[in-house]
């Protein structure tokens, strides 16, 4: 497909610096490595690199149109005019090319967002589980639906690797266009604070925008300078939502509801009748070999008993968010119940099958709040001890390390402290900070730096009735070191250990 440049720029504020507006555009790109003949290259200044430094490379690769930012550190008008005359390219300027790439992608793909029902979910915890729940509900209601998120992107049942929780706007519109062309009617997506801060969802209109909770996370480095920035970025989802769904029991509920109600109607969920959609009579339940949770829901849309194939109160909250969204989308209650009784989420309390009479679970819990929540839940379900294996990522918040060590020390019966994604830091330096937090408690622990060896040791020490929690990486299938990235999947490693132990019996 291709489009005349003047058509692409219709209604878009821009300044023509040099060149011909009658040329064709074959694609809109911000990555010079993806340029093809007659692409429009949009130069974006990022945290670590500046797209304006790659303009020459983009032209060499075949770009026919260059879009630059009004505020830029290089490439004066005279230089760009000379470049246009020498290379025969058209050069345009936009006020903000980060928003510009979203606007141009929407134009190029003929606004696929208008052809789909969109659900966006933001918050510190629960986004992945909720989006998988909603996706399962929509699928069982015979909707053709897609998913964009942390674990993967899904076009129907086809799974594709995801590079970010919320991709860059160009990829978002590209995915939505593919869904729309295949006659999909809906898409549910995780909307990260970075995605909102960096305008990756600019121009989208969410039929339902959901807010789960807020905990300290993603502070520092190239993320958010403080909690105020983190929170304010998450609130931006409501600026482009038709309806809001908010966790009434979260600590910042009042502020969220106050903000959202200025933008759109607000529905709440929680564990008290003060919420529009609430759960009561929550019970641990095991049905057909599946350990989960049963509860009674009352809402403007449904009333009745629900069984969810996931343990824990935190998953009840996740289910209530999904139930509220389903109600707003007018899905039949029987479909909702069927979906929740069968839902499974990769890397979120994901079971590793075995015949050792041991529960082995892989979970993405990678901060103190999420680790505390999942360990407390498992303690209430577990017949024996809870053995926790975890580490912390390098080049990320250092306070998380002390906090997670303290949480596991207080709650786990035994902890194996190991490596996560050390990135450019020394693994032992990270581990020593975790140990410092652990030593604030009476918790028993050992240190095994190699993650595969740590997982094996934890499973080997587990007795019948015990639970082994492998936390921190969840669905990730890699491990990042300073000099290399290797394939590493916690569930695969655990299953290999299980297979060896079972063969030895």
C-alpha positions in Angstrom: 0.0 0.0 0.0 1.1 3.6 -0.5 -0.4 7.1 -0.1 0.3 10.5 -1.6 2.2 12.7 0.9 -0.3 15.6 0.6 -3.1 13.1 1.5 -1.2 11.7 4.4 -0.7 15.2 5.8 -4.3 16.4 5.4 -5.5 18.0 8.6 -2.1 17.5 10.2 -0.3 20.6 11.3 3.1 20.7 9.7 5.6 23.0 7.9 7.1 22.1 4.5 10.8 22.9 4.6 11.7 21.6 1.2 10.6 19.2 -1.6 7.5 17.9 -3.3 4.2 17.0 -1.5 3.0 15.0 -4.5 5.3 12.0 -3.9 4.1 8.7 -2.7 4.7 7.2 0.8 5.1 3.5 1.1 5.3 3.3 4.9 5.7 5.5 8.0 8.8 4.5 10.1 10.7 5.8 13.1 13.4 3.1 12.9 15.9 3.7 10.2 16.6 0.0 10.0 13.1 -0.7 8.7 13.1 1.9 5.9 12.0 0.7 2.5 11.9 2.6 -0.8 9.8 5.7 -0.5 9.2 5.4 3.3 8.5 8.5 5.4 11.1 8.6 8.2 9.9 10.3 11.4 12.8 11.5 13.5 12.1 11.0 17.3 14.4 12.0 20.1 14.5 9.2 22.7 16.1 8.6 26.0 19.3 7.1 24.6 19.3 8.1 20.9 18.1 10.8 18.7 16.4 9.9 15.4 17.7 13.1 13.8 21.2 11.4 13.9 19.8 8.7 11.6 18.3 10.9 8.8 21.3 10.3 6.5 21.1 6.5 7.0 17.3 6.6 6.4 17.8 8.5 3.1 20.5 6.0 2.0 18.0 3.2 2.7 15.4 4.7 0.4 13.4 7.1 2.5 11.7 9.7 0.3 10.2 11.9 3.0 11.9 13.1 6.2 9.8 14.5 9.2 11.8 16.4 11.8 10.9 17.8 15.2 10.6 21.6 15.6 12.8 21.5 18.7 16.0 19.6 17.5 19.7 19.7 18.4 20.9 19.3 14.8 19.9 19.8 11.1 19.1 23.4 10.6 16.6 24.5 7.9 19.6 25.4 5.5 21.1 21.9 6.0 17.8 20.2 5.4 17.2 22.3 2.2 20.6 21.4 1.0 19.9 17.7 1.8 16.6 17.9 -0.1 18.2 19.4 -3.2 21.1 16.9 -3.1 19.1 13.7 -2.4 15.6 14.6 -3.9 13.8 14.1 -0.6 10.9 16.0 0.9 11.4 17.5 4.4 8.6 18.4 6.8 8.6 19.7 10.3 6.1 18.9 13.1 5.7 20.4 16.5 6.1 17.0 18.2 7.3 14.1 16.2 6.6 11.6 19.0 2.9 12.5 18.7 3.4 12.9 15.0 4.3 9.3 14.4 1.0 8.3 16.0 -1.0 10.8 14.0 0.7 9.8 10.7 0.4 6.1 11.4 -3.3 6.5 12.1 -3.7 8.4 8.8 -1.6 5.9 6.8 -3.7 2.9 8.1 -7.0 4.8 7.7 -7.8 4.9 11.4 -8.2 1.2 12.3 -9.0 2.3 15.9 -12.4 3.5 14.7 -13.2 0.0 13.3 -12.6 -1.8 16.6 -13.9 -1.8 20.2 -10.9 -0.9 22.3 -10.3 -1.8 26.0 -7.3 -0.3 27.7 -6.0 -1.5 31.1 -3.5 0.5 33.2 -2.2 0.2 36.8 0.9 -1.2 38.5 -0.4 -4.8 39.0 -2.9 -7.0 37.3 -2.8 -5.6 33.7 -1.7 -8.8 32.1 -4.1 -11.1 33.9 -7.0 -8.7 33.3 -6.3 -8.4 29.6 -6.1 -12.2 29.2 -9.4 -12.6 31.2 -11.2 -10.0 28.9 -9.6 -11.6 25.8 -10.9 -15.0 26.9 -14.4 -13.6 27.6 -14.6 -11.9 24.2 -13.3 -15.0 22.4 -15.9 -17.2 24.1 -18.6 -14.7 23.2 -17.6 -15.3 19.6 -15.9 -11.9 19.1 -12.9 -11.8 16.8 -10.5 -10.1 19.2 -6.8 -9.2 19.5 -4.6 -8.6 22.5 -1.6 -6.2 22.9 0.5 -6.7 26.0 3.5 -7.7 28.0 3.5 -11.5 27.5 2.7 -11.4 23.7 0.6 -9.8 21.1 -2.3 -11.9 19.8 -4.1 -11.8 16.5 -6.9 -14.2 17.4 -5.1 -17.3 18.7 -1.8 -16.4 16.9 0.8 -15.3 19.5 3.6 -12.9 18.5 6.6 -11.8 20.6 6.1 -8.5 22.3 9.0 -6.1 22.8 7.2 -3.6 25.1 4.1 -3.8 27.3 2.7 -1.0 25.1 4.5 -0.9 21.7 5.5 2.3 20.0 2.5 3.9 18.4 3.5 2.9 14.9 3.4 -0.8 15.9 0.1 -0.3 17.7 -1.6 1.1 14.6 0.0 -1.6 12.5 -1.4 -4.3 14.7 -4.8 -2.6 14.8 -4.9 -2.3 11.1 -4.1 -6.0 10.7 -7.0 -6.9 13.1 -9.4 -4.6 11.3 -8.5 -6.0 7.9 -9.2 -9.5 9.2 -12.6 -8.3 10.3 -11.8 -8.3 14.0 -14.3 -6.4 16.1 -12.3 -5.7 19.3 -8.9 -5.5 20.9 -7.8 -5.4 24.6 -4.5 -3.9 25.5 -2.2 -3.2 28.4 -1.5 0.5 28.6 1.7 1.1 30.6 2.7 4.4 32.2 5.6 4.6 29.7 3.1 4.1 26.9 1.0 7.0 28.2 4.0 9.2 28.9 5.6 8.7 25.5 2.3 9.0 23.6 2.4 5.4 22.3 -1.4 5.4 22.5 -1.9 8.9 21.2 -5.0 9.2 19.1 -6.7 6.0 20.4 -10.1 6.2 21.9 -10.8 3.5 24.5 -14.4 2.3 24.8 -13.4 1.2 28.3 -10.4 2.4 30.2 -9.5 0.5 33.4 -7.4 1.5 36.4 -6.3 -1.4 38.7 -4.0 0.0 41.5 -0.9 2.0 42.2 2.3 0.9 43.9 5.9 2.2 43.7 7.4 0.8 40.6 9.2 2.0 37.5 10.9 4.9 39.4 14.3 6.1 38.2 16.6 5.7 35.3 14.8 6.1 32.0 11.4 5.6 33.5 9.7 8.0 35.9 11.5 10.5 38.2 9.0 10.1 41.0 5.6 8.7 42.0 3.8 11.9 41.1 5.0 11.6 37.5 4.2 7.8 37.5 0.6 8.4 38.8 -0.1 11.4 36.5 0.9 9.4 33.5 -1.4 6.5 34.4 -4.3 8.9 34.8 -3.9 10.0 31.2 -5.7 6.9 30.0 -9.0 8.6 31.0 -8.4 11.6 28.7 -9.2 9.3 25.8 -11.8 6.9 27.4 -15.5 6.7 26.8 -16.1 4.8 30.1 -13.9 4.3 33.1 -13.6 1.2 35.3 -11.8 1.9 38.6 -10.7 -0.3 41.6 -12.5 1.5 44.4 -10.4 -0.3 47.1 -7.0 1.0 45.8 -5.1 3.6 47.9 -5.6 6.3 45.2 -9.2 5.5 44.3 -10.5 9.0 45.3 -8.0 10.8 43.1 -8.5 8.4 40.2 -12.3 8.7 40.4 -12.2 12.5 40.7 -10.0 12.7 37.6 -11.8 10.1 35.5 -15.3 11.5 36.3 -14.2 14.8 34.6 -13.6 12.8 31.4 -16.3 10.1 31.2 -18.8 8.0 33.2 -17.1 5.9 36.0 -17.9 2.4 37.3 -16.1 1.0 40.3 -15.3 -2.5 41.5 -14.1 -3.8 44.9 -15.0 -6.0 47.9 -17.8 -3.9 49.4 -21.3 -2.9 48.4 -20.0 0.7 47.9 -18.6 -0.5 44.6 -20.8 -0.8 41.5 -19.4 -4.3 40.9 -18.4 -6.2 44.1 -17.6 -9.7 45.3 -18.6 -11.4 48.5 -18.5 -14.9 50.0 -15.0 -15.5 48.7 -13.8 -19.1 49.1 -10.8 -21.2 48.1 -12.1 -23.9 45.8 -10.8 -26.9 43.8 -12.9 -28.0 40.9 -11.9 -30.8 38.5 -8.4 -30.7 39.7 -8.1 -26.9 39.3 -7.2 -24.8 42.4 -9.1 -21.5 42.2 -11.5 -19.1 43.9 -15.3 -19.0 44.1 -17.2 -15.8 44.9 -20.6 -14.2 44.5 -20.7 -11.1 42.3 -23.3 -8.3 42.4 -23.2 -5.6 39.7 -25.4 -3.5 37.4 -25.0 -6.3 34.8 -24.8 -9.6 36.6 -25.5 -11.4 39.9 -24.5 -14.9 40.8 -21.7 -17.3 41.7 -18.4 -17.3 39.8 -15.5 -19.8 39.9 -12.2 -18.5 38.7 -9.4 -20.8 37.8 -6.8 -18.7 39.7 -6.1 -18.4 43.4 -6.1 -15.4 45.6 -7.9 -12.2 46.5 -5.8 -10.2 44.1 -7.1 -12.3 41.3 -10.7 -11.6 42.5 -10.0 -7.9 41.9 -8.6 -8.8 38.5 -11.8 -10.8 37.7 -14.0 -8.0 38.9 -12.3 -5.6 36.5 -12.9 -8.1 33.7 -16.5 -8.7 34.8 -17.2 -4.9 34.8 -15.7 -4.5 31.3 -17.7 -7.5 30.0 -20.9 -6.0 31.5 -20.2 -2.7 29.7 -19.6 -4.6 26.5 -22.9 -6.5 27.0 -21.5 -10.0 27.2 -23.8 -12.8 28.5 -23.1 -13.8 32.1 -22.8 -17.5 31.3 -20.0 -16.7 28.8 -18.2 -14.7 31.4 -18.4 -17.5 34.0 -17.3 -20.1 31.5 -14.3 -17.9 30.5 -13.1 -17.2 34.1 -13.4 -20.9 35.0 -10.9 -21.8 32.2 -8.6 -18.8 32.0 -4.8 -19.3 32.2 -2.2 -16.6 32.0 1.4 -17.3 31.1 3.8 -16.4 33.9 1.0 -15.4 36.3 0.7 -18.1 39.0 1.5 -20.5 36.1 1.6 -24.1 37.3 4.4 -26.5 36.3 2.8 -29.9 36.0 4.4 -32.7 38.0 3.8 -36.0 39.8 6.0 -35.1 42.8 3.0 -34.0 44.9 4.6 -30.5 45.0 2.9 -27.3 43.7 5.4 -25.5 41.5 4.3 -22.0 40.2 6.0 -19.4 38.0 4.9 -15.8 38.6 6.0 -12.4 37.4 6.0 -10.9 40.9 9.0 -8.5 40.6 8.4 -5.9 43.3 7.6 -6.1 47.0 3.9 -5.5 46.8 3.3 -8.2 44.2 5.6 -10.7 45.9 3.8 -10.1 49.2 0.4 -10.6 47.6 1.3 -13.9 45.9 3.1 -15.4 48.9 0.3 -14.5 51.3 -2.1 -16.1 48.9 -0.1 -19.3 48.5 0.4 -19.6 52.3 -3.4 -19.7 52.6 -3.7 -22.5 50.0 -0.5 -24.4 50.8 -0.6 -27.6 53.0 3.2 -27.5 53.6 5.9 -24.9 53.3 6.3 -22.1 50.7 9.8 -22.0 49.2 10.4 -18.9 47.2 13.1 -18.4 44.5 13.7 -14.9 43.3 16.2 -12.2 42.3 16.0 -8.6 41.2 16.8 -6.9 37.9 19.9 -4.8 37.3 19.7 -1.2 36.3 16.4 -0.9 38.1 15.1 0.5 41.4 17.5 -0.5 44.2 15.0 -0.1 47.0 13.0 -2.9 45.4 15.9 -5.3 46.4 15.8 -4.6 50.1 12.0 -4.6 50.1 11.6 -7.9 48.3 14.2 -9.5 50.6 12.3 -8.3 53.6 8.9 -9.5 52.3 10.2 -13.0 51.4 12.0 -13.2 54.8 8.8 -12.4 56.7 6.4 -14.5 54.6 8.2 -17.4 52.9 9.2 -20.5 54.9 12.5 -20.6 53.0 14.0 -18.4 50.3 16.6 -19.2 47.6 18.1 -15.8 46.5 19.4 -15.9 43.0 20.0 -13.8 39.9 17.3 -12.3 37.7 18.3 -10.0 34.7 21.5 -8.5 36.1 22.0 -6.4 32.9 25.1 -4.3 33.4 25.4 -4.8 37.2 27.3 -7.5 39.0 24.8 -10.2 40.1 26.3 -10.5 43.6 26.0 -6.8 44.3 22.3 -7.1 43.6 22.0 -10.2 45.7 23.8 -8.6 48.6 21.2 -5.9 48.7 18.4 -8.5 48.8 20.3 -10.3 51.6 20.4 -7.1 53.6 16.6 -6.8 53.4 16.3 -10.5 54.3 18.5 -10.1 57.3 16.0 -7.6 58.8 13.8 -10.7 59.4 14.3 -14.1 60.9 13.7 -15.8 57.5 15.8 -18.8 56.4 17.6 -18.4 53.1 20.5 -19.4 51.0 22.2 -17.8 48.0 22.7 -19.6 44.7 23.7 -17.1 42.0 23.0 -19.4 39.0 19.2 -19.2 38.4 18.9 -22.7 36.9 20.8 -24.2 39.9 18.6 -22.2 42.3 15.4 -23.5 40.7 16.7 -27.0 40.9 17.7 -26.7 44.5 14.3 -25.3 45.5 12.4 -28.1 43.8 14.7 -30.8 45.2 14.2 -29.6 48.8 10.4 -29.5 48.5 8.5 -32.2 50.3 5.0 -33.5 49.4 2.5 -30.7 50.1 5.0 -27.9 49.7 4.8 -25.1 47.2 7.7 -23.7 45.2 7.2 -20.2 43.9 9.7 -19.1 41.2 9.2 -15.3 41.1 10.3 -12.3 39.2 10.5 -13.3 35.5 7.2 -15.0 34.8 6.6 -15.2 31.0 10.1 -13.9 30.1 12.2 -16.4 28.0 15.5 -14.7 28.3 18.2 -13.6 30.9 20.1 -10.4 30.3 23.8 -10.1 31.3 26.3 -7.3 30.7 27.8 -9.0 27.7 25.1 -11.3 26.4 21.4 -12.3 26.5 20.6 -16.0 26.8 17.4 -18.0 26.4 16.0 -18.7 29.8 12.5 -19.7 30.7 11.6 -20.4 34.4 8.8 -22.8 33.5 11.1 -24.7 31.0 13.9 -25.0 33.6 11.5 -26.2 36.3 9.9 -28.7 34.0 13.4 -30.1 33.1 14.1 -30.6 36.8 10.7 -32.2 37.3 11.3 -34.6 34.4 14.7 -35.6 35.8 13.4 -36.2 39.3 10.4 -38.2 38.1 12.7 -40.4 36.0 14.8 -41.1 39.0 11.8 -42.3 41.1 
